[in-house]
Amino acid sequence: MKRFTPRLVATTFVKLACLTLGLGLTGQVFADTFPSKPIRLIVPFAPGGSTDIIARAVGDALGRQLGQPVIVENKAGGGGSVGALEVMRAPKDGYTIGMATVSTTAANPAINPKIGYDPIKDFTAITNIAATPNIIAVNPAFPAKDFKTFLAVLKANPGKYSYSSSGTGGIGHLQTELFKSLAGVFIVHIPYRGAGPALADTVGGQVPMIFDNLPSTLPFIKDGKLVPIVIAAPKRLAQLPNVPTFAEVGLAPVNRMAYYGLLGPAGMPKEIVDKYYAAVQKVVTDPAVQKRIEDTGSIINVNGPEAFAKEIKAEYAVYKEVVAKQKLQLD
């Protein structure tokens, strides 16, 4: 039997009042009672990858700010498209939101015209949370431990080596293809259902290298299970002072960081979006959350709905150009 708490009674009254007056359950009236039940946070990749790490770093604290649990759900597949489609098809009431990544909002839609969603029109941008460097790392058995030797080995052995990625159309895939075209090398693509499995096989030696986000690779680098080669970041990182950036090695177009933000289905009420944005701003002031995010090598970058929407649009344009220039297509 449902227990009638004061909050439940108030929420029910507001809903009945809106229906009686012929009003939709959106706008400021509904936002004032939001949330009145748990929230789903869809992670479009398997557990263990960077997206999952960032989501879980903020999920609990976000729930505390909003007064309802935030339940993280992993919906992997299709280079992130399965989870993205789940968010797109969700009700616009704000109770299902998702993690936005470069893979799901730019790289994958750029290469897959049949993906089933438009990253600009079919979602509501809430805010970016963090920016993360991307890195090429190799299994210790690979015959190179620095970028100069790495490039020489690849040029001398076209097609001999392969690389893993979180999936076809993901940022790891397209960013590696951009690297290949600019560096004049050929490496075979081995797609996985998420960064976690791709990392596991690279660490295990089944695949010799990976181009992945730093948060998921850094623990393996620290443990000596992966060797860092080159990184996409504005400057060298304190955690990896001997690893050059792509800009340093003459490949500036590859020097792009990944973003991790929040989005909902298109048409979410502005008042609910603003409530999420305000909550995230408070979440990232929590020293424990800051440490958890920054320990991964990520940079906190909470920028709000309008700025994040522009960021998504700009990144999508970049990868559409990459796909066109490199004549990339799904296998």
C-alpha positions as CSV (number, residue, x, y, z in Angstrom):
1,M,0.0,0.0,0.0
2,K,1.4,3.4,-1.0
3,R,2.4,5.6,1.9
4,F,1.0,9.2,1.5
5,T,3.9,11.4,2.4
6,P,3.5,15.2,2.4
7,R,5.6,15.4,-0.8
8,L,3.5,12.7,-2.6
9,V,0.3,14.5,-1.6
10,A,1.6,17.8,-2.8
11,T,2.8,16.3,-6.1
12,T,-0.5,14.5,-6.7
13,F,-2.5,17.7,-6.0
14,V,-0.4,19.7,-8.5
15,K,-0.9,17.0,-11.2
16,L,-4.7,16.9,-10.6
17,A,-4.8,20.7,-10.7
18,C,-2.9,20.8,-14.0
19,L,-5.2,18.2,-15.5
20,T,-8.3,20.0,-14.2
21,L,-7.2,23.2,-15.8
22,G,-6.2,21.5,-19.0
23,L,-2.5,22.2,-18.5
24,G,0.4,19.9,-19.5
25,L,2.6,18.6,-16.7
26,T,5.5,20.8,-17.8
27,G,6.7,24.2,-17.0
28,Q,7.4,25.8,-13.7
29,V,4.5,24.2,-11.8
30,F,5.7,20.7,-12.6
31,A,9.4,21.6,-12.2
32,D,8.7,22.8,-8.7
33,T,7.7,19.2,-7.7
34,F,10.5,17.5,-9.8
35,P,11.8,15.0,-9.0
36,S,9.3,12.9,-7.1
37,K,10.8,9.5,-8.0
38,P,14.1,8.0,-8.9
39,I,16.0,9.1,-12.0
40,R,17.6,6.9,-14.6
41,L,21.0,7.9,-15.9
42,I,21.8,5.9,-19.1
43,V,25.4,5.2,-19.8
44,P,25.6,4.2,-23.5
45,F,28.7,2.0,-22.9
46,A,29.7,-1.1,-20.9
47,P,30.9,-0.8,-17.3
48,G,34.5,0.1,-16.8
49,G,35.0,2.7,-19.5
50,S,35.5,6.4,-19.1
51,T,31.8,7.3,-19.6
52,D,30.8,4.9,-16.8
53,I,33.5,6.3,-14.5
54,I,32.4,9.9,-14.9
55,A,28.7,9.0,-14.6
56,R,29.2,7.1,-11.3
57,A,31.5,9.9,-10.0
58,V,28.6,12.4,-10.2
59,G,25.5,10.1,-10.0
60,D,25.3,9.7,-6.2
61,A,26.0,13.3,-5.5
62,L,23.5,14.5,-8.1
63,G,20.9,12.3,-6.4
64,R,21.6,13.9,-3.1
65,Q,21.2,17.4,-4.6
66,L,17.9,16.5,-6.2
67,G,16.5,14.5,-3.3
68,Q,16.0,11.3,-5.3
69,P,18.3,8.4,-6.2
70,V,20.0,8.6,-9.6
71,I,20.3,5.0,-10.9
72,V,23.1,4.4,-13.4
73,E,22.1,2.0,-16.1
74,N,24.6,0.7,-18.7
75,K,23.0,0.3,-22.2
76,A,25.9,-0.7,-24.4
77,G,26.0,-1.5,-28.1
78,G,26.3,0.2,-31.5
79,G,29.1,2.5,-30.5
80,G,26.8,4.1,-28.0
81,S,23.8,4.4,-30.2
82,V,21.7,1.8,-28.2
83,G,21.9,3.9,-25.1
84,A,21.4,7.2,-27.0
85,L,18.3,5.8,-28.7
86,E,16.9,4.8,-25.2
87,V,17.3,8.4,-24.1
88,M,15.8,9.8,-27.3
89,R,12.7,7.6,-26.9
90,A,12.2,8.4,-23.2
91,P,9.4,10.6,-21.9
92,K,10.2,14.3,-21.8
93,D,9.5,14.5,-18.0
94,G,13.2,14.5,-17.0
95,Y,13.2,11.1,-15.3
96,T,15.4,9.5,-17.9
97,I,18.6,11.3,-18.9
98,G,21.8,10.1,-20.5
99,M,25.5,10.6,-20.7
100,A,26.5,12.5,-23.8
101,T,29.9,11.7,-25.3
102,V,31.7,12.6,-28.5
103,S,31.0,9.1,-29.8
104,T,27.3,9.3,-29.3
105,T,26.7,12.9,-30.3
106,A,29.3,13.4,-33.0
107,A,31.5,10.5,-34.2
108,N,28.9,7.8,-34.5
109,P,26.2,9.9,-36.1
110,A,28.8,11.3,-38.5
111,I,29.7,7.9,-39.9
112,N,26.3,6.2,-39.6
113,P,23.4,7.8,-41.6
114,K,21.1,5.1,-40.4
115,I,21.8,5.5,-36.7
116,G,18.2,6.5,-36.0
117,Y,18.7,9.9,-34.4
118,D,19.9,13.4,-35.1
119,P,22.3,14.5,-32.3
120,I,21.3,18.2,-32.7
121,K,17.5,17.9,-33.0
122,D,16.6,14.8,-31.0
123,F,18.1,15.7,-27.6
124,T,18.0,18.4,-25.0
125,A,21.5,19.5,-23.9
126,I,21.8,19.9,-20.1
127,T,25.4,20.6,-19.4
128,N,28.9,19.3,-20.0
129,I,30.6,17.9,-16.9
130,A,34.2,17.1,-17.8
131,A,36.7,17.2,-20.6
132,T,39.0,14.2,-20.9
133,P,42.3,13.7,-22.8
134,N,42.4,10.8,-25.3
135,I,45.5,8.6,-25.5
136,I,47.2,6.0,-27.6
137,A,48.5,3.2,-25.4
138,V,50.1,-0.1,-26.3
139,N,50.5,-3.5,-24.7
140,P,54.0,-3.8,-23.1
141,A,54.8,-6.5,-25.7
142,F,54.5,-4.0,-28.6
143,P,58.0,-3.2,-30.0
144,A,57.9,0.5,-29.2
145,K,57.8,2.5,-26.0
146,D,57.8,6.1,-27.4
147,F,56.1,7.9,-30.3
148,K,59.1,8.1,-32.7
149,T,59.7,4.3,-32.5
150,F,55.9,3.6,-32.5
151,L,55.5,5.5,-35.8
152,A,58.5,3.9,-37.4
153,V,57.2,0.4,-36.5
154,L,53.8,1.1,-38.0
155,K,55.2,2.6,-41.2
156,A,57.5,-0.4,-41.6
157,N,54.7,-2.9,-41.1
158,P,51.4,-1.7,-42.8
159,G,48.5,-3.9,-41.9
160,K,50.5,-6.0,-39.4
161,Y,49.1,-4.4,-36.3
162,S,45.6,-3.8,-35.1
163,Y,43.9,-1.4,-32.6
164,S,40.8,-1.9,-30.4
165,S,38.1,0.7,-29.9
166,S,34.8,1.0,-28.0
167,G,32.9,0.3,-31.3
168,T,32.6,1.3,-35.0
169,G,31.8,5.0,-35.2
170,G,33.1,5.8,-31.7
171,I,35.6,8.5,-31.0
172,G,38.4,6.0,-30.6
173,H,37.6,4.7,-34.1
174,L,37.3,8.0,-35.9
175,Q,40.2,9.6,-34.0
176,T,42.5,6.7,-34.9
177,E,41.4,6.9,-38.5
178,L,42.3,10.6,-38.5
179,F,45.6,9.8,-37.0
180,K,46.2,7.1,-39.6
181,S,45.5,9.4,-42.5
182,L,47.7,12.2,-41.2
183,A,50.6,9.9,-40.1
184,G,50.5,7.8,-43.3
185,V,50.1,4.4,-41.5
186,F,47.7,1.5,-41.8
187,I,46.4,-0.3,-38.7
188,V,43.5,-2.8,-38.6
189,H,40.4,-1.7,-36.7
190,I,39.0,-4.2,-34.1
191,P,35.7,-2.8,-32.7
192,Y,34.3,-3.9,-29.3
193,R,31.0,-3.3,-27.5
194,G,32.4,-0.6,-25.2
195,A,35.8,0.6,-24.0
196,G,35.9,-1.8,-21.1
197,P,36.1,-5.0,-23.2
198,A,38.4,-3.2,-25.7
199,L,40.8,-2.3,-22.8
200,A,40.6,-5.8,-21.4
201,D,41.8,-7.4,-24.7
202,T,44.5,-4.7,-25.1
203,V,45.8,-5.3,-21.6
204,G,45.6,-9.1,-22.2
205,G,47.6,-8.8,-25.4
206,Q,44.9,-10.0,-27.9
207,V,45.1,-6.5,-29.5
208,P,48.3,-4.5,-29.4
209,M,47.0,-1.0,-29.0
210,I,44.1,1.2,-28.2
211,F,43.1,4.9,-28.7
212,D,40.9,5.6,-25.7
213,N,40.0,8.1,-23.1
214,L,42.5,8.6,-20.3
215,P,40.3,7.9,-17.3
216,S,39.9,4.2,-18.2
217,T,43.5,3.6,-19.4
218,L,45.3,5.5,-16.7
219,P,45.0,2.8,-14.0
220,F,46.5,0.2,-16.4
221,I,49.3,2.7,-17.3
222,K,50.1,3.2,-13.7
223,D,50.2,-0.5,-13.1
224,G,52.6,-1.0,-16.1
225,K,50.0,-3.0,-18.0
226,L,49.8,-0.4,-20.8
227,V,52.5,1.9,-22.2
228,P,51.4,5.5,-23.1
229,I,52.6,6.7,-26.5
230,V,50.9,10.1,-27.4
231,I,48.1,12.1,-25.9
232,A,45.3,14.5,-27.1
233,A,45.4,17.3,-24.6
234,P,46.2,21.0,-24.5
235,K,49.5,20.3,-22.8
236,R,51.5,17.5,-21.2
237,L,49.8,16.1,-18.2
238,A,51.3,16.1,-14.7
239,Q,50.4,12.4,-14.4
240,L,52.3,11.6,-17.7
241,P,55.0,14.2,-18.0
242,N,57.1,12.2,-20.6
243,V,54.2,11.6,-23.0
244,P,54.0,14.2,-25.8
245,T,50.7,15.7,-27.2
246,F,49.6,15.2,-30.8
247,A,50.4,18.9,-31.3
248,E,54.0,18.3,-30.3
249,V,54.5,15.5,-32.8
250,G,53.0,17.5,-35.7
251,L,49.5,16.1,-35.6
252,A,47.5,19.0,-34.2
253,P,44.2,18.1,-35.8
254,V,44.1,14.9,-33.7
255,N,44.7,16.9,-30.5
256,R,41.0,16.8,-29.5
257,M,39.7,16.0,-26.0
258,A,36.5,14.1,-25.3
259,Y,33.5,15.6,-23.4
260,Y,31.2,13.9,-20.9
261,G,27.9,15.7,-20.3
262,L,24.2,15.2,-19.6
263,L,21.4,15.3,-22.1
264,G,17.7,14.3,-22.2
265,P,15.1,13.7,-24.9
266,A,14.2,16.6,-27.1
267,G,11.5,18.9,-25.6
268,M,12.4,18.6,-22.0
269,P,11.0,21.6,-20.1
270,K,13.6,24.4,-19.6
271,E,12.7,24.6,-15.9
272,I,13.8,20.9,-15.4
273,V,16.9,21.4,-17.5
274,D,17.8,24.4,-15.4
275,K,17.2,22.4,-12.2
276,Y,19.7,19.7,-13.4
277,Y,22.2,22.4,-14.4
278,A,22.0,24.0,-11.0
279,A,22.4,20.7,-9.2
280,V,25.5,19.7,-11.3
281,Q,27.1,23.0,-10.5
282,K,26.8,22.2,-6.8
283,V,27.9,18.6,-7.3
284,V,31.3,19.6,-8.8
285,T,32.0,21.8,-5.8
286,D,32.1,18.7,-3.6
287,P,35.8,17.9,-3.0
288,A,35.2,14.2,-3.1
289,V,33.6,14.4,-6.5
290,Q,36.3,16.8,-7.7
291,K,39.0,14.4,-6.6
292,R,37.3,11.4,-8.2
293,I,37.0,13.2,-11.6
294,E,40.4,14.9,-11.6
295,D,42.2,11.7,-10.4
296,T,41.2,10.2,-13.8
297,G,43.0,13.0,-15.7
298,S,39.8,14.8,-16.6
299,I,39.1,18.5,-16.3
300,I,35.8,19.7,-14.8
301,N,34.0,21.8,-17.4
302,V,30.4,22.5,-16.4
303,N,29.2,25.0,-19.1
304,G,25.3,24.9,-19.1
305,P,22.6,24.1,-21.7
306,E,23.4,26.6,-24.4
307,A,27.1,26.3,-24.4
308,F,26.9,22.5,-24.3
309,A,24.5,22.5,-27.3
310,K,27.0,24.6,-29.3
311,E,29.8,22.3,-28.3
312,I,27.9,19.2,-29.5
313,K,27.1,21.0,-32.8
314,A,30.7,22.0,-33.4
315,E,32.1,18.5,-32.7
316,Y,29.5,16.9,-34.9
317,A,30.6,19.2,-37.8
318,V,34.3,18.2,-37.2
319,Y,33.6,14.5,-37.5
320,K,31.3,14.8,-40.4
321,E,34.2,16.5,-42.2
322,V,36.6,13.7,-41.1
323,V,34.2,11.0,-42.5
324,A,33.8,12.9,-45.8
325,K,37.5,13.5,-46.3
326,Q,38.6,10.0,-45.3
327,K,35.7,8.4,-47.1
328,L,34.9,6.4,-44.0
329,Q,31.8,4.1,-43.8
330,L,30.5,1.4,-41.7
331,D,31.8,-2.1,-42.4
